[in-house]
């Protein structure tokens, strides 16, 4: 943090200071995230200062030069990806809040991060370690045994282990309430051996450690694991403890806390646990993070198979590059009547504006809330104001949908189609002009996370500066899925959405035509195919996806 602090202190840029305030006060980002973004932006501003380039004059050539310098300085892909994300947000802030003409980082693609396979212990190795630990008799043996048993049995992160409190443990039921990243809570069971080790430590060893506390002597803050001075462990202390414990037990391999977490996940997978269950137990927000363990456990099997059937593997990898992107409203969920009623009522009651039926094709369907509000009021609103209006309107829309239980379901046949895509590992995303209030409701109501990774549900989060028919949202979808547009099929119902997909270079555009819809636009010349629901998928779609 000292290095970051120095860079930020030596970059007294007012825009950067305002940006960090905006992240924390308006967007609700944590101080840590604000500092991290600030470091990346300050580094870039230092680069501009050295090159004598004003930040208003940044263009693609400037960015290319900066990325080249990052490469020369040995900055890793993940670091470059993070820096580009920070700079994209910074220049979006300058564009929206400071009147800058463009966001030069808008179309700059981030590098694909290299995925390093995690280190883990084999079944025999973890058993050898824990058995060797059980034979120790020194003063810290019971504490070290409890830590290693729980790290392996519950797959805790280092930070989760050191902040664990006694009230989060239920020794009788053998479960631990874990507070993970973003303060997300999950419940994880643990083994009988971990139960015994924890019980022995808490009753016999921990009181002795607490008695050694010098500051606030005798005070018990409730943290489960304490260091030799009776204080809460640090991450660095935990790392040293784990390695030192293994050495004391005569274990020759170098281990660290995260290795035990990886071993936990690998053991689950090897014993037949579903990947979604492992995702929940690990506290991963994305199934993609969890899926790396399949590469670990099946890597040798795949290499053997590839030697025997190279042509099959090549075909599989070609097929895996295909993707499907769905618009949501009117495509996955037929809600046109609620959409129209809620917008008409809201526009009239909130702004005194009467929306006509013919307005919906050109100005409502597929357009961002910001663009719709501009059409209704003739004014531009800040992202915070747009979000506030959207929340008001969408609450009414949601109530209309929930009142019509008979229609509150995904389009006929869609669940089966999504299941087919998931089974065959076809990449999938949603690209909707809706804002977060509705997206959160869609996810919960229609169980979208059964099929889509959260990061691949793309919506108007304030960073989409251009709505449909601009191709930005579909460019972002293809980028998230790491595919080229020509290798993706887009399902759309709106004219603006179909134009957006076409401009983004989609390989196929399929129009979803709800027969009950009153004002369905003519997508002839844009859509390649037309379907009325997903019960019978055209052979051209299946062939495109190699299904």
NORMO-V730888 format. One record per run of one state. SS is the DSSP state (A for helix, B for strand, O for the rest). FROM is the first residue (numbers start at 1). TO is the last residue. If there is no record, write none. Layout:
ss from to
SS FROM TO
SS FROM TO
This chain:
ss from to
O 1 1
A 2 9
O 10 13
A 14 26
O 27 30
A 31 51
O 52 54
A 55 57
O 58 59
A 60 72
O 73 76
A 77 97
O 98 122
A 123 134
O 135 140
A 141 154
O 155 157
A 158 162
O 163 164
B 165 165
A 166 168
B 169 170
O 171 174
B 175 179
O 180 180
A 181 183
O 184 184
B 185 189
O 190 191
A 192 211
O 212 222
B 223 223
O 224 225
B 226 226
O 227 231
B 232 232
O 233 234
A 235 248
O 249 256
A 257 270
O 271 274
A 275 282
O 283 286
A 287 308
O 309 309
A 310 320
O 321 322
B 323 326
O 327 328
B 329 329
O 330 332
B 333 333
O 334 335
A 336 351
O 352 358
A 359 364
O 365 368
A 369 377
O 378 382
A 383 403
O 404 404
A 405 407
O 408 413
A 414 423
O 424 426
B 427 431
O 432 435
A 436 446
O 447 447
A 448 450
O 451 453
A 454 456
B 457 458
O 459 471
A 472 481
O 482 484
A 485 487
B 488 492
O 493 494
A 495 503
O 504 507
B 508 512
O 513 528
B 529 531
O 532 538
A 539 544
O 545 547
